[in-house]
Amino acid sequence: MSDLGSYNKSFTNTWNVSGSGSLFLAFLLTVVVLITVCGNVLLIALVFAQRSLRCTSNCFLVSLFLSDLMVALVVMPPAVLNVLCGAWVLWPAFCPVWLCFDVMCCSASILNLCVISLDRYVFIISPLRYKQRMTLPRALLLVGAAWGLAALASFLPIEMKWHSLGYLSGRPPTPGGGNNSSDSMYPASYFQVFPPGGLYFQCRLQVTLPFALVASVLTFFLPSSAICFTYCRILLAARRQAKRVAALSHPPHPHPSLGEPSRPPSLGGAAQQDGDDCSNQERPVPQNLLPSASSERGLTHRQGRRALKASLTLGVLLGLFFFAWLPFFIANMAQAVCECVPLALFDAITWLGYCNSTINPIIYPLFMRDFKRALGKLLPCSSSSSWRSPRQLSPALSLSLRNSGTQTPSPVTTTPQPPATAADAVNLLDADLPLLLPNQVVTPD
């Protein structure tokens, strides 16, 4: 450790800020770490504490929050020291271990986002068989596959030094004339001299282009392509569903009277049994609800707004994801080719990717009804009526129940909440419309 003390007598932080700017930078990075830790711990505890949140689909969210929590606890603190001190001040042998956890936790976070999108896609294409297809063992298998792929992309190649094959030939000179002690303590595959030809060692993963390409494809480009595909398919399903509900509220013939049952299918029974809705809240069904012209126009208007909200939600989710991670993987491959990315810019881009772990526990529960209700029960400032107020059935569902000969329950009778719609699969706030399946159409008398 004497060599470390001789090399790092005075540090200059990587982003070249000093005085009050350095204090502000330390405060900002500390706030990011604390928000990431508190947000993910709160949501993990919320899932285990609230019975309504214990369902198969939330296993993927718990895995996502766990990977983001590990980013905050294991990856971010040494990265803060790297930025503020401008050198690796921890034990040199801990550097490769930290790099392995850095790659694994960030890759696991991205892969968990991919698994979440696949789970929502399965729910949309097969809502009635979702529970049979997405069982708890299969969900845990998907979670284990995501973590296993992240570990294989990090610990195995880094510990075997596959990431630096061919890199040692272009190694820059080390401080002190490249003596053997510094070579053994600060191998060139894990450390980089800062500034070039200077006196300080920084813990950085020195990768070659083949490793950067393979790792980027496995942990980012393939998962991001799957995320885009599944969410776009869900958005199309939500729009088709909006058109079906609008068609159901505007049949081509006048509505039959109450005493003349017709043949539209019932929208509640099987879907309520097989849907995977974590919130088992119950609500009364209104009595004597007949669709009027104004209610039909209102229904169509709500469907248009829900389709717009679905588009905006997808734009937020995908936009934040690519904004956080795409610059890093581009800069990583560029650095492997020419080492032309300034270290300060590369660190800033890396922290932008870290901040995705800060955003995830905010953005996902924000657009999920069950998490909002659970948080509403815990937060004293929230109104109790905001999550306890029952939502009424849409005129389309009430009309279908009447036309199918089903007796409308009295206000004191409670029925299970309808399953989530396609718009809920892209994490919209509230669902007040029944799930329409592709084979459910309106057949007039």
C-alpha positions as CSV (number, residue, x, y, z in Angstrom):
1,M,0.0,0.0,0.0
2,S,3.0,2.3,0.2
3,D,3.1,2.6,-3.6
4,L,-0.6,3.7,-3.5
5,G,0.3,6.4,-1.0
6,S,3.2,7.7,-3.1
7,Y,1.2,7.8,-6.3
8,N,-1.8,9.5,-4.8
9,K,-0.5,12.3,-2.6
10,S,-2.9,14.8,-4.1
11,F,-5.9,14.1,-6.2
12,T,-7.7,16.0,-9.0
13,N,-11.2,14.8,-9.5
14,T,-12.0,13.5,-13.0
15,W,-14.5,16.2,-13.8
16,N,-12.1,19.0,-13.1
17,V,-14.2,20.8,-10.5
18,S,-12.9,22.4,-7.3
19,G,-13.9,24.3,-4.3
20,S,-17.7,24.7,-3.9
21,G,-18.2,22.9,-7.2
22,S,-16.5,19.8,-5.7
23,L,-18.8,19.9,-2.7
24,F,-21.9,20.3,-4.8
25,L,-20.8,17.3,-6.9
26,A,-20.3,15.2,-3.8
27,F,-23.7,16.3,-2.5
28,L,-25.4,15.5,-5.8
29,L,-23.9,12.1,-6.2
30,T,-24.7,11.2,-2.6
31,V,-28.3,12.2,-3.1
32,V,-28.5,10.0,-6.2
33,V,-27.2,7.1,-4.2
34,L,-29.6,7.7,-1.3
35,I,-32.6,8.1,-3.5
36,T,-31.8,4.9,-5.3
37,V,-31.3,2.9,-2.1
38,C,-34.4,4.2,-0.4
39,G,-36.7,3.9,-3.4
40,N,-35.8,0.3,-4.2
41,V,-35.8,-0.8,-0.5
42,L,-39.2,0.8,-0.1
43,L,-40.7,-1.0,-3.1
44,I,-39.2,-4.4,-2.2
45,A,-40.6,-4.1,1.3
46,L,-43.9,-3.0,-0.1
47,V,-44.3,-6.1,-2.2
48,F,-43.5,-8.4,0.8
49,A,-45.7,-6.4,3.2
50,Q,-48.8,-6.0,1.1
51,R,-50.8,-9.1,0.3
52,S,-52.4,-7.5,-2.7
53,L,-48.9,-7.2,-4.4
54,R,-47.9,-10.8,-3.9
55,C,-48.5,-12.2,-7.4
56,T,-46.4,-13.9,-10.1
57,S,-45.9,-10.8,-12.3
58,N,-44.4,-8.8,-9.4
59,C,-41.6,-11.3,-9.0
60,F,-40.0,-9.6,-12.0
61,L,-40.4,-6.2,-10.5
62,V,-38.8,-7.4,-7.2
63,S,-35.9,-8.8,-9.3
64,L,-35.6,-5.4,-11.0
65,F,-35.6,-3.5,-7.8
66,L,-33.1,-5.9,-6.3
67,S,-30.7,-5.4,-9.2
68,D,-31.1,-1.6,-8.9
69,L,-30.5,-1.8,-5.2
70,M,-27.3,-3.7,-5.8
71,V,-26.2,-1.0,-8.2
72,A,-26.8,1.6,-5.4
73,L,-25.0,-0.4,-2.7
74,V,-22.1,-2.0,-4.5
75,V,-21.5,-0.1,-7.6
76,M,-22.2,3.5,-7.0
77,P,-20.1,4.2,-3.8
78,P,-16.7,3.2,-5.3
79,A,-17.8,5.1,-8.5
80,V,-18.3,8.2,-6.3
81,L,-14.8,7.9,-4.9
82,N,-13.4,7.4,-8.4
83,V,-15.0,10.7,-9.6
84,L,-14.2,12.8,-6.5
85,C,-10.7,11.6,-5.9
86,G,-9.7,11.0,-9.5
87,A,-7.9,7.8,-8.5
88,W,-8.7,4.3,-7.0
89,V,-8.2,4.8,-3.3
90,L,-9.5,1.4,-2.2
91,W,-7.6,-1.9,-2.0
92,P,-6.3,-2.6,-5.5
93,A,-7.4,-6.3,-5.4
94,F,-11.0,-5.1,-4.9
95,C,-10.9,-3.3,-8.3
96,P,-11.7,-6.4,-10.5
97,V,-14.4,-7.5,-8.1
98,W,-16.1,-4.2,-8.3
99,L,-15.9,-4.2,-12.1
100,C,-17.5,-7.6,-12.1
101,F,-20.4,-6.4,-10.0
102,D,-20.6,-3.2,-12.0
103,V,-21.2,-5.2,-15.2
104,M,-23.4,-7.8,-13.6
105,C,-25.8,-5.5,-11.7
106,C,-26.3,-3.1,-14.6
107,S,-26.8,-6.0,-17.1
108,A,-29.2,-7.6,-14.7
109,S,-31.2,-4.4,-14.5
110,I,-31.5,-4.2,-18.3
111,L,-32.4,-7.9,-18.6
112,N,-35.0,-7.6,-15.9
113,L,-36.7,-4.8,-17.8
114,C,-36.7,-7.1,-20.8
115,V,-38.3,-9.9,-18.8
116,I,-41.0,-7.5,-17.5
117,S,-41.9,-6.5,-21.0
118,L,-42.1,-10.2,-22.0
119,D,-44.4,-11.0,-19.1
120,R,-46.8,-8.2,-20.0
121,Y,-46.7,-9.4,-23.6
122,V,-47.7,-12.9,-22.6
123,F,-50.5,-11.5,-20.5
124,I,-51.9,-9.7,-23.5
125,I,-51.6,-12.4,-26.1
126,S,-53.1,-15.1,-23.8
127,P,-55.0,-13.4,-20.8
128,L,-57.2,-16.4,-20.1
129,R,-54.2,-18.8,-19.9
130,Y,-51.8,-16.5,-18.3
131,K,-51.8,-18.1,-14.9
132,Q,-51.3,-21.6,-16.5
133,R,-48.5,-20.3,-18.6
134,M,-46.7,-17.9,-16.3
135,T,-46.5,-20.0,-13.1
136,L,-44.3,-19.1,-10.2
137,P,-41.6,-21.8,-11.1
138,R,-41.5,-20.4,-14.7
139,A,-41.3,-16.9,-13.4
140,L,-38.4,-17.8,-11.1
141,L,-36.7,-19.6,-14.0
142,L,-36.9,-16.4,-16.1
143,V,-35.5,-14.3,-13.3
144,G,-32.7,-16.8,-12.8
145,A,-31.9,-16.8,-16.5
146,A,-31.6,-13.0,-16.5
147,W,-29.3,-13.1,-13.5
148,G,-27.3,-16.0,-14.9
149,L,-26.8,-14.3,-18.3
150,A,-25.7,-11.1,-16.5
151,A,-23.2,-13.1,-14.4
152,L,-21.8,-15.0,-17.4
153,A,-21.3,-11.7,-19.2
154,S,-19.4,-10.2,-16.2
155,F,-17.6,-12.6,-13.8
156,L,-16.5,-15.2,-16.3
157,P,-14.8,-13.1,-19.0
158,I,-13.5,-10.5,-16.5
159,E,-11.9,-13.1,-14.2
160,M,-10.6,-15.0,-17.2
161,K,-9.3,-11.7,-18.6
162,W,-11.0,-12.3,-22.0
163,H,-12.0,-8.7,-22.0
164,S,-8.4,-7.6,-22.5
165,L,-7.0,-10.2,-25.0
166,G,-4.7,-8.3,-27.3
167,Y,-4.9,-5.1,-25.2
168,L,-1.5,-5.5,-23.3
169,S,0.5,-4.9,-26.5
170,G,-0.8,-1.3,-26.5
171,R,-0.4,-0.7,-22.8
172,P,0.6,2.9,-21.8
173,P,3.7,3.3,-19.6
174,T,3.1,3.1,-15.9
175,P,4.3,5.5,-13.3
176,G,7.7,4.7,-11.9
177,G,9.1,3.3,-15.1
178,G,6.8,0.2,-15.2
179,N,8.4,-1.7,-12.3
180,N,7.1,-5.1,-11.4
181,S,5.5,-4.1,-8.1
182,S,3.2,-1.6,-9.8
183,D,2.5,-4.1,-12.6
184,S,1.3,-6.7,-10.1
185,M,-0.7,-4.3,-8.0
186,Y,-2.2,-2.3,-10.9
187,P,-2.6,-4.6,-14.0
188,A,-3.2,-2.8,-17.2
189,S,-6.4,-4.8,-17.9
190,Y,-8.1,-3.2,-14.8
191,F,-6.3,0.1,-14.3
192,Q,-5.8,3.2,-16.4
193,V,-3.3,5.9,-15.8
194,F,-4.8,9.4,-15.3
195,P,-4.0,11.7,-16.8
196,P,-2.1,9.8,-19.7
197,G,1.5,9.6,-18.5
198,G,0.5,11.0,-15.1
199,L,0.7,9.6,-11.6
200,Y,-2.7,8.3,-10.7
201,F,-4.3,4.9,-11.2
202,Q,-8.0,4.7,-12.0
203,C,-10.0,1.4,-11.8
204,R,-11.4,1.0,-15.4
205,L,-12.2,-2.0,-17.4
206,Q,-9.9,-2.0,-20.4
207,V,-11.8,-3.9,-23.1
208,T,-11.1,-4.8,-26.7
209,L,-13.6,-4.3,-29.5
210,P,-14.7,-8.0,-29.8
211,F,-15.5,-8.2,-26.1
212,A,-17.3,-4.8,-26.3
213,L,-19.4,-5.9,-29.2
214,V,-20.4,-9.3,-27.8
215,A,-21.2,-7.9,-24.3
216,S,-23.2,-5.0,-25.8
217,V,-25.3,-7.3,-28.0
218,L,-26.0,-9.8,-25.2
219,T,-26.8,-7.3,-22.5
220,F,-28.2,-4.3,-24.3
221,F,-29.1,-4.5,-28.0
222,L,-30.9,-7.8,-28.0
223,P,-32.9,-7.0,-24.8
224,S,-33.7,-3.5,-26.0
225,S,-35.0,-4.9,-29.3
226,A,-37.2,-7.3,-27.4
227,I,-38.5,-4.4,-25.2
228,C,-39.3,-2.3,-28.2
229,F,-41.1,-5.2,-29.9
230,T,-43.2,-6.3,-27.0
231,Y,-44.2,-2.8,-25.9
232,C,-45.2,-1.8,-29.5
233,R,-47.3,-5.0,-29.8
234,I,-49.0,-4.1,-26.5
235,L,-49.7,-0.6,-27.7
236,L,-51.3,-2.0,-30.9
237,A,-53.4,-4.3,-28.8
238,A,-54.5,-1.4,-26.6
239,R,-55.6,0.5,-29.7
240,R,-57.4,-2.4,-31.2
241,Q,-59.2,-2.9,-27.8
242,A,-60.2,0.7,-27.8
243,K,-61.8,0.3,-31.2
244,R,-63.7,-2.8,-30.0
245,V,-65.1,-1.0,-27.0
246,A,-66.1,1.9,-29.2
247,A,-67.8,-0.5,-31.5
248,L,-69.6,-2.2,-28.6
249,S,-71.0,1.1,-27.5
250,H,-72.1,2.0,-31.0
251,P,-73.9,-1.2,-32.4
252,P,-75.2,-1.0,-36.0
253,H,-78.8,-1.7,-34.8
254,P,-80.8,-0.2,-32.0
255,H,-80.3,-1.8,-28.6
256,P,-82.8,-4.6,-27.8
257,S,-85.1,-4.2,-24.9
258,L,-84.3,-5.6,-21.5
259,G,-86.6,-8.6,-22.1
260,E,-84.9,-9.7,-25.4
261,P,-81.6,-11.3,-24.7
262,S,-79.1,-11.3,-27.6
263,R,-75.9,-13.1,-28.2
264,P,-72.9,-10.9,-27.2
265,P,-70.5,-12.9,-25.1
266,S,-70.1,-12.2,-21.5
267,L,-67.0,-10.2,-20.8
268,G,-66.4,-10.9,-17.1
269,G,-66.5,-14.6,-16.1
270,A,-63.6,-16.5,-17.5
271,A,-61.3,-13.5,-17.7
272,Q,-61.9,-12.8,-14.0
273,Q,-60.9,-16.3,-13.2
274,D,-57.8,-16.5,-15.3
275,G,-56.5,-12.9,-15.3
276,D,-53.5,-12.1,-13.2
277,D,-54.6,-9.0,-11.4
278,C,-52.8,-8.5,-8.1
279,S,-55.4,-6.1,-6.7
280,N,-58.4,-8.2,-5.5
281,Q,-60.4,-5.0,-4.6
282,E,-64.1,-5.4,-4.8
283,R,-66.6,-2.8,-5.9
284,P,-70.3,-2.4,-6.3
285,V,-72.0,-2.6,-9.7
286,P,-74.4,0.2,-10.5
287,Q,-78.0,-0.7,-11.1
288,N,-80.2,0.3,-14.0
289,L,-77.3,1.8,-16.0
290,L,-78.4,2.3,-19.6
291,P,-76.1,3.8,-22.2
292,S,-77.2,7.1,-23.5
293,A,-75.8,9.1,-26.4
294,S,-73.8,11.3,-24.0
295,S,-72.4,8.2,-22.2
296,E,-71.4,6.6,-25.5
297,R,-69.6,9.8,-26.6
298,G,-67.9,9.9,-23.2
299,L,-66.9,6.3,-23.5
300,T,-65.4,6.9,-27.0
301,H,-63.6,10.0,-25.7
302,R,-62.2,8.0,-22.7
303,Q,-60.9,5.3,-25.1
304,G,-59.2,7.9,-27.2
305,R,-57.6,9.4,-24.1
306,R,-56.5,5.9,-22.9
307,A,-54.9,5.2,-26.3
308,L,-53.0,8.5,-26.1
309,K,-51.9,7.8,-22.5
310,A,-50.7,4.4,-23.7
311,S,-48.6,6.1,-26.4
312,L,-47.2,8.7,-23.9
313,T,-46.4,6.0,-21.3
314,L,-44.5,3.9,-23.8
315,G,-42.7,7.1,-24.9
316,V,-41.6,7.8,-21.4
317,L,-40.5,4.2,-20.6
318,L,-38.6,3.6,-23.8
319,G,-37.3,7.2,-24.0
320,L,-35.8,7.1,-20.5
321,F,-34.4,3.6,-21.0
322,F,-32.5,4.5,-24.2
323,F,-31.6,8.0,-22.9
324,A,-29.9,6.3,-19.9
325,W,-28.1,3.4,-21.6
326,L,-27.6,4.0,-25.3
327,P,-24.9,6.7,-24.9
328,F,-22.9,4.4,-22.6
329,F,-22.8,1.4,-25.0
330,I,-21.9,3.6,-27.9
331,A,-19.1,5.3,-26.0
332,N,-17.9,2.0,-24.7
333,M,-17.5,0.6,-28.2
334,A,-15.9,3.8,-29.4
335,Q,-13.4,3.7,-26.5
336,A,-12.5,0.1,-27.4
337,V,-11.7,1.2,-31.0
338,C,-9.8,4.4,-30.5
339,E,-9.8,5.5,-26.9
340,C,-11.0,8.9,-28.1
341,V,-13.7,9.5,-25.4
342,P,-12.4,11.9,-22.7
343,L,-12.5,10.2,-19.3
344,A,-14.7,12.9,-17.8
345,L,-17.3,12.5,-20.5
346,F,-17.1,8.7,-20.2
347,D,-17.7,8.9,-16.4
348,A,-20.6,11.3,-17.0
349,I,-22.2,8.9,-19.5
350,T,-21.6,6.0,-17.1
351,W,-23.4,7.8,-14.3
352,L,-26.2,8.5,-16.7
353,G,-26.6,4.7,-17.0
354,Y,-26.5,4.3,-13.2
355,C,-29.3,6.8,-12.9
356,N,-31.6,4.4,-14.7
357,S,-31.6,2.4,-11.4
358,T,-32.7,5.6,-9.7
359,I,-35.5,6.2,-12.2
360,N,-36.9,2.6,-12.3
361,P,-38.4,2.6,-8.8
362,I,-40.0,5.9,-9.6
363,I,-41.4,5.5,-13.1
364,Y,-42.7,1.9,-12.9
365,P,-44.8,2.2,-9.7
366,L,-46.0,5.6,-10.9
367,F,-47.9,4.0,-13.7
368,M,-49.1,0.9,-11.9
369,R,-52.4,1.1,-10.1
370,D,-51.7,-1.5,-7.4
371,F,-48.5,0.1,-6.2
372,K,-50.2,3.5,-6.1
373,R,-52.9,2.1,-3.9
374,A,-50.4,0.3,-1.6
375,L,-48.4,3.5,-1.3
376,G,-51.6,5.4,-0.6
377,K,-52.3,3.3,2.4
378,L,-48.8,4.0,3.8
379,L,-48.4,7.7,3.1
380,P,-50.2,9.9,5.6
381,C,-50.6,12.7,3.2
382,S,-52.7,10.7,0.7
383,S,-56.5,10.8,0.9
384,S,-58.1,7.5,1.9
385,S,-60.9,8.0,-0.6
386,S,-58.4,8.2,-3.5
387,W,-57.7,4.4,-3.3
388,R,-60.9,3.2,-1.6
389,S,-63.4,4.7,-4.0
390,P,-65.0,2.1,-6.2
391,R,-65.0,2.5,-9.9
392,Q,-68.2,1.9,-11.9
393,L,-68.6,-0.4,-14.8
394,S,-68.5,1.1,-18.2
395,P,-71.8,1.4,-20.1
396,A,-70.5,-1.1,-22.6
397,L,-70.1,-3.8,-20.0
398,S,-73.5,-3.1,-18.4
399,L,-75.2,-3.3,-21.7
400,S,-73.5,-6.6,-22.5
401,L,-74.6,-8.0,-19.2
402,R,-78.2,-7.0,-19.8
403,N,-78.2,-8.3,-23.4
404,S,-76.8,-11.6,-22.4
405,G,-79.5,-12.1,-19.9
406,T,-77.3,-11.6,-16.8
407,Q,-79.1,-10.1,-13.8
408,T,-77.4,-6.8,-12.7
409,P,-76.5,-7.1,-9.1
410,S,-77.8,-4.6,-6.5
411,P,-75.6,-1.9,-5.2
412,V,-74.8,-3.9,-2.0
413,T,-73.6,-6.9,-4.0
414,T,-69.9,-6.9,-4.8
415,T,-68.2,-8.5,-7.7
416,P,-64.5,-9.1,-8.4
417,Q,-62.7,-6.3,-10.3
418,P,-62.4,-6.9,-14.0
419,P,-58.9,-7.9,-15.2
420,A,-56.5,-5.4,-16.6
421,T,-56.8,-4.2,-20.1
422,A,-54.1,-4.0,-22.7
423,A,-53.5,-0.4,-21.7
424,D,-52.7,-1.6,-18.2
425,A,-49.9,-3.8,-19.6
426,V,-48.1,-0.7,-20.6
427,N,-48.6,0.6,-17.0
428,L,-51.4,3.0,-17.4
429,L,-52.9,4.4,-14.2
430,D,-56.5,3.1,-14.0
431,A,-58.5,0.6,-15.9
432,D,-62.2,1.1,-16.0
433,L,-63.0,-1.0,-19.1
434,P,-63.4,-4.8,-19.5
435,L,-60.9,-6.9,-21.3
436,L,-62.0,-7.6,-24.8
437,L,-60.6,-10.7,-26.4
438,P,-60.0,-11.0,-30.2
439,N,-62.9,-13.5,-30.6
440,Q,-65.4,-11.3,-28.7
441,V,-67.4,-9.3,-31.1
442,V,-70.8,-7.8,-31.1
443,T,-73.5,-9.8,-32.8
444,P,-76.8,-7.9,-33.1
445,D,-80.1,-9.6,-33.3
